[in-house]
Amino acid sequence: MPRRPLFLSLLLIHSYCNSLSNNHSNPPKKPLLRRIRSALVPFTLPWYENGLPFSCTSCGKCCKVDGDVWLAPEEVDGITRHLGYDSSSSREFRNEYVRADVVPDNGNDSQAWLCLKRKEGACVFLDALGKCSIYDVRPIQCETYPFWPSLLDSRRDWEDEAVVPDGVVLREGSGDRYWTEELGGCEGILLGDRDGEDEGFKVDEVPIVHREEILSKMKAAKKHWKRFPVEEIKQSTWYL
């Protein structure tokens, strides 16, 4: 008799895992250990374990937030090459696009972190069409948004970053908001309580970003931020 509850538990877990593998509408099959953990102790898994509905709307608003974009040394190299600058014209690049730098103690300019200028209330690389002119070599800070550690700390933090597209009526008492330069926000984050019709799409058509990709981007953003050498700036005006 003492073995019966354990047997039943294992049988339920086996049945649960089989149901996941037989449901072709689910995301790619998870490793067995994670499926067992999910069945037994879901509170040990990330709150975004089943992925998050997200689709960039190419609105360009994340490029207009009142904040800093810092480039790591290797990112500077990639962007300058993309724009056609060579090593002899690095000063010209800085004069055109950079408003501040953090040079290491050894004075090696090639290892400096650079902060991009803003132009007419937006990133200096946002073009007249509202598109990123260096998209293929955009900084990690931009590439990983909105999957930053600070926005994935809890479901509440993630939902607070969601904004409604301009022109869509805010639902009374819902907490919906529009994007602002001060508070920022992302139109591509679709909350589960919106039907999507007013925004011009159906909820079931929005791609699900799976856990693996979320973690990859979050870790890249965290590593990038931790490498930045000035703690005062990280704790006051720049965080990911």
C-alpha positions as CSV (number, residue, x, y, z in Angstrom):
1,M,0.0,0.0,0.0
2,P,2.7,2.6,0.7
3,R,3.9,2.2,-2.9
4,R,0.5,2.9,-4.4
5,P,0.5,6.8,-4.1
6,L,4.0,6.9,-5.7
7,F,2.9,4.6,-8.5
8,L,-0.2,6.8,-9.2
9,S,2.0,9.9,-9.1
10,L,4.4,8.5,-11.7
11,L,1.5,7.3,-13.8
12,L,0.0,10.8,-13.8
13,I,3.3,12.3,-14.7
14,H,3.7,9.8,-17.6
15,S,0.2,10.6,-18.9
16,Y,0.9,14.4,-18.6
17,C,4.1,14.2,-20.6
18,N,2.5,12.0,-23.2
19,S,-0.3,14.5,-23.6
20,L,2.2,17.3,-24.2
21,S,4.1,15.3,-26.9
22,N,0.9,14.4,-28.7
23,N,-0.4,17.9,-28.8
24,H,1.1,19.4,-32.0
25,S,-0.2,22.9,-31.3
26,N,2.1,23.2,-28.3
27,P,5.6,24.7,-28.5
28,P,8.6,22.4,-29.3
29,K,8.7,19.4,-26.9
30,K,10.5,20.2,-23.7
31,P,13.1,17.9,-22.2
32,L,11.6,15.2,-20.0
33,L,13.1,16.6,-16.7
34,R,11.6,20.0,-17.3
35,R,8.2,18.5,-18.1
36,I,8.3,16.5,-14.8
37,R,9.4,19.6,-12.9
38,S,6.6,21.5,-14.5
39,A,4.1,18.9,-13.4
40,L,5.3,18.6,-9.8
41,V,6.7,22.0,-8.8
42,P,5.7,24.7,-11.3
43,F,6.6,27.4,-8.8
44,T,10.3,26.5,-9.3
45,L,10.1,27.4,-13.0
46,P,10.3,30.9,-14.6
47,W,7.0,32.6,-14.8
48,Y,7.5,32.8,-18.6
49,E,8.2,29.0,-18.8
50,N,5.6,28.6,-21.5
51,G,6.9,31.5,-23.6
52,L,5.6,35.0,-24.1
53,P,3.4,36.5,-26.9
54,F,5.5,39.2,-28.6
55,S,5.8,40.6,-32.1
56,C,7.7,43.8,-32.9
57,T,5.4,46.3,-34.6
58,S,8.4,48.3,-36.0
59,C,6.9,51.5,-34.4
60,G,10.4,52.8,-33.6
61,K,9.3,54.1,-30.2
62,C,11.9,52.2,-28.3
63,C,14.4,54.4,-30.2
64,K,12.8,57.5,-28.9
65,V,12.8,56.8,-25.2
66,D,14.6,59.4,-23.0
67,G,17.6,57.2,-22.1
68,D,21.2,56.3,-22.9
69,V,22.5,53.7,-25.4
70,W,26.0,52.6,-24.5
71,L,28.2,50.7,-27.0
72,A,30.8,48.1,-25.9
73,P,34.1,48.3,-27.7
74,E,33.4,45.4,-30.0
75,E,30.0,46.9,-31.0
76,V,31.8,50.2,-31.9
77,D,34.0,48.2,-34.3
78,G,31.0,46.5,-36.0
79,I,29.1,49.8,-36.4
80,T,32.0,51.8,-37.8
81,R,32.7,49.1,-40.4
82,H,29.1,49.0,-41.3
83,L,29.1,52.7,-41.9
84,G,32.3,52.6,-43.9
85,Y,34.6,54.2,-41.4
86,D,38.2,52.9,-41.1
87,S,40.6,53.0,-38.2
88,S,42.0,56.4,-39.3
89,S,38.5,58.0,-39.2
90,S,37.4,56.9,-35.7
91,R,37.5,60.5,-34.4
92,E,35.2,61.5,-37.3
93,F,32.7,58.8,-36.2
94,R,32.8,60.0,-32.6
95,N,32.3,63.6,-33.5
96,E,29.2,62.6,-35.6
97,Y,27.5,60.1,-33.4
98,V,29.0,60.0,-29.8
99,R,28.2,62.3,-27.0
100,A,30.1,60.7,-24.1
101,D,32.7,58.0,-23.5
102,V,34.3,55.9,-20.8
103,V,37.9,55.3,-21.5
104,P,39.8,52.7,-19.5
105,D,42.5,53.7,-17.0
106,N,45.3,52.7,-19.5
107,G,44.0,55.4,-21.9
108,N,43.3,52.9,-24.7
109,D,40.6,54.6,-26.8
110,S,39.9,51.4,-28.8
111,Q,38.6,49.9,-25.6
112,A,36.3,52.8,-24.6
113,W,32.5,52.5,-24.1
114,L,30.6,55.1,-26.2
115,C,27.3,56.7,-25.5
116,L,25.3,57.6,-28.6
117,K,23.9,61.1,-29.3
118,R,20.3,61.8,-29.6
119,K,18.9,63.7,-32.6
120,E,15.5,65.4,-32.5
121,G,14.4,63.4,-29.5
122,A,15.5,60.0,-30.8
123,C,18.5,57.8,-31.3
124,V,21.0,59.4,-33.8
125,F,20.6,56.3,-35.9
126,L,16.8,56.5,-36.3
127,D,16.2,57.5,-40.0
128,A,13.6,59.7,-41.5
129,L,11.3,56.7,-42.0
130,G,11.4,55.8,-38.3
131,K,13.7,52.8,-39.0
132,C,17.1,51.9,-37.5
133,S,19.8,52.7,-40.0
134,I,22.2,50.2,-38.4
135,Y,19.7,47.4,-37.7
136,D,21.9,44.6,-38.9
137,V,24.6,45.6,-36.4
138,R,22.4,47.2,-33.7
139,P,23.7,47.2,-30.1
140,I,23.0,44.3,-27.8
141,Q,20.9,46.8,-25.7
142,C,18.6,47.3,-28.6
143,E,18.7,43.7,-29.9
144,T,17.6,42.2,-26.6
145,Y,14.8,44.6,-25.8
146,P,12.2,44.0,-24.3
147,F,13.7,40.9,-22.9
148,W,15.8,42.7,-20.3
149,P,16.3,41.3,-16.8
150,S,14.6,44.3,-15.2
151,L,11.4,43.6,-17.4
152,L,11.4,39.9,-16.8
153,D,11.8,40.0,-13.0
154,S,8.1,39.4,-12.6
155,R,4.9,39.2,-14.7
156,R,4.0,42.6,-13.3
157,D,7.2,44.2,-14.6
158,W,6.6,42.7,-18.0
159,E,2.9,43.8,-18.2
160,D,3.8,47.3,-17.0
161,E,6.0,47.7,-20.1
162,A,3.1,47.0,-22.5
163,V,1.5,50.0,-24.2
164,V,-1.4,50.4,-26.5
165,P,-0.8,51.6,-30.1
166,D,-1.7,55.2,-30.8
167,G,-5.3,55.5,-31.9
168,V,-6.6,52.6,-30.0
169,V,-9.1,53.5,-27.3
170,L,-7.9,52.9,-23.8
171,R,-10.2,50.6,-21.8
172,E,-11.6,52.2,-18.8
173,G,-10.1,50.8,-15.5
174,S,-7.8,48.4,-17.4
175,G,-4.5,50.1,-16.7
176,D,-3.8,50.5,-20.4
177,R,-1.5,53.3,-21.4
178,Y,0.1,54.9,-24.4
179,W,3.8,55.2,-25.0
180,T,5.6,58.3,-23.6
181,E,9.1,59.5,-24.0
182,E,9.6,59.4,-20.2
183,L,8.0,56.0,-19.4
184,G,8.7,54.3,-22.7
185,G,6.8,51.0,-23.3
186,C,6.5,48.4,-26.0
187,E,3.5,47.9,-28.4
188,G,4.7,44.4,-29.3
189,I,4.0,43.0,-25.8
190,L,0.5,41.6,-26.0
191,L,-1.3,41.0,-22.8
192,G,-3.6,38.0,-22.4
193,D,-6.7,40.1,-21.6
194,R,-6.7,41.9,-24.9
195,D,-8.5,40.4,-27.9
196,G,-6.2,42.2,-30.4
197,E,-9.0,43.2,-32.7
198,D,-8.6,47.0,-32.1
199,E,-4.9,46.6,-32.9
200,G,-5.6,44.9,-36.2
201,F,-4.5,41.4,-35.3
202,K,-5.8,38.2,-33.7
203,V,-4.2,37.0,-30.5
204,D,-3.6,33.5,-31.9
205,E,-1.6,35.0,-34.7
206,V,0.9,36.6,-32.5
207,P,4.2,34.6,-32.4
208,I,5.2,33.0,-29.1
209,V,8.8,33.7,-28.1
210,H,9.9,30.5,-26.4
211,R,11.7,30.2,-23.1
212,E,15.1,29.4,-24.6
213,E,15.1,32.6,-26.7
214,I,13.9,34.7,-23.8
215,L,16.7,33.4,-21.5
216,S,19.3,33.8,-24.3
217,K,18.4,37.5,-24.8
218,M,18.0,38.2,-21.1
219,K,21.5,36.7,-20.3
220,A,23.1,38.6,-23.2
221,A,21.6,41.9,-21.8
222,K,22.7,41.1,-18.3
223,K,26.2,40.3,-19.3
224,H,26.4,43.4,-21.4
225,W,25.2,45.6,-18.5
226,K,27.5,43.9,-15.9
227,R,30.6,44.6,-18.1
228,F,30.0,48.3,-18.1
229,P,32.7,49.8,-15.9
230,V,31.0,52.7,-14.2
231,E,28.8,51.6,-11.3
232,E,27.4,55.0,-10.6
233,I,25.9,55.2,-14.1
234,K,24.6,51.7,-13.9
235,Q,22.8,52.4,-10.7
236,S,21.3,55.8,-11.7
237,T,20.8,56.4,-15.4
238,W,21.4,53.2,-17.3
239,Y,20.0,49.7,-16.5
240,L,18.8,46.7,-18.4
